């Protein structure tokens, strides 16, 4: 049963993440890759960590970030995060709802 809930939770989180990617693409004319990188940064990842999670090179991530800055008018990552959170609050919610690993249930301690 727990496996079913995990799969269902991941599916819901993926749907929300996809919706946010589409919102970013529509609002700022970002490519899908640029939108995914933006969401990773909004989630609090550093550029290097985001690149690893997205399975792209650091140099590719830097190139995407330059394009994102040009398209959004932001000049720094912190400014970009504030811009995205302000413009599209749903993007912040999507970045927080990415799948998490659940801890196994524990038995209550009995005296």
Beta strands, then each sheet from edge to edge (+ up, - down):
end
